[in-house]
Amino acid sequence: MTSERFAAAIAAFDSENALDPHRDVIDGIARPHELVQSERLSGWVAKLEPEASEALRLAARCQHIRRWAIPRGNFPEGRVGYLQWRTQLGRMHADVAAGVLERVGYDAATIEEVRRIVTKQGLRSNADTQTIEDALCLAFLEHEAADFAHKHPPDKVIDILRKSWKKMSPRGHAAALALALPDEVRALVELALAPSESADEND
């Protein structure tokens, strides 16, 4: 059963993400990008883990909350700048989420668990963190990979797919291979999974 505080937290997260100035056109309707992303992530978490913990369901809805507030362009080009950006984003997402959860009455232990998932602590060792990572990669493959592939050279797309695959669990791999992907994306996935020597930047 959905608790009042859970419903209040989800509504607050959605209100924050609805402020995103970037828009995705879904079925002819322009909607805030991060709101769409959070709904997709929640959907994948529910598919992968029907009995998901409350902390995991909360984290799915606030994983990238207010992401537009810290643009990638504020940081240097290259891997070091990318990692600085991602680290700062993770802290900001966790802080915004913690503030919302505290306001609606969540206890410190739940808030800390959401913070751990949002900042992806314990990938491999924390089942909830691994589920979020799988869900993020699956949402990207299902909804964004085709557009990304049209805008970037194949080598870059293959590199990102390889890195994503390394972060996923066997359950995530199985779900990815079962997706009805466009032919060009499936071909790139197959190239990414072929034996190779390279790897390293993505989400």
HELIX and SHEET records of a PDB file:
HELIX    1   1 GLU A    4  ASN A   17  1                                  14    
HELIX    2   2 HIS A   33  LEU A   48  1                                  16    
HELIX    3   3 GLU A   54  CYS A   62  1                                   9    
HELIX    4   4 ARG A   67  ALA A   69  5                                   3    
HELIX    5   5 ARG A   72  ASN A   74  5                                   3    
HELIX    6   6 GLY A   78  ARG A  103  1                                  26    
HELIX    7   7 ALA A  108  VAL A  118  1                                  11    
HELIX    8   8 ALA A  127  HIS A  143  1                                  17    
HELIX    9   9 ALA A  145  LYS A  151  1                                   7    
HELIX   10  10 PRO A  154  LYS A  167  1                                  14    
HELIX   11  11 PRO A  170  LEU A  177  1                                   8    
HELIX   12  12 ASP A  183  LEU A  193  1                                  11    
SHEET    1   A 2 ARG A  23  ILE A  26  0                                        
SHEET    2   A 2 ILE A  29  PRO A  32 -1                                        
END                                                                             
